[in-house]
């Protein structure tokens, strides 16, 4: 079981990870709104910002999975013991 100081460190790390994710989302929205604006004001032909939206959007999705997905929860003592047992078996 993590000590009070370890729990505090884990909590700070999780909060920082969430803040970093939301900063990433904000940057994504601002930059892509700017690019769509450029596209619109230059004649609104072929929708080239779609490539940036899609490519960067994949990165944001992976960042969201890393921040809020299954692997983002703290490691439990049970998981540690299960991994130790698995490695001992071979």
Secondary structure, DSSP 4 states (H G I P E B T S, - for coil): ---HHHHHHHHHHHHHHHHHHHHHHHHHHHHHHHHHHHHHHTT--S-THHHHHHHHHHHHHHHHHHHHSGGGSPPPHHHHHHHHHHHHH-
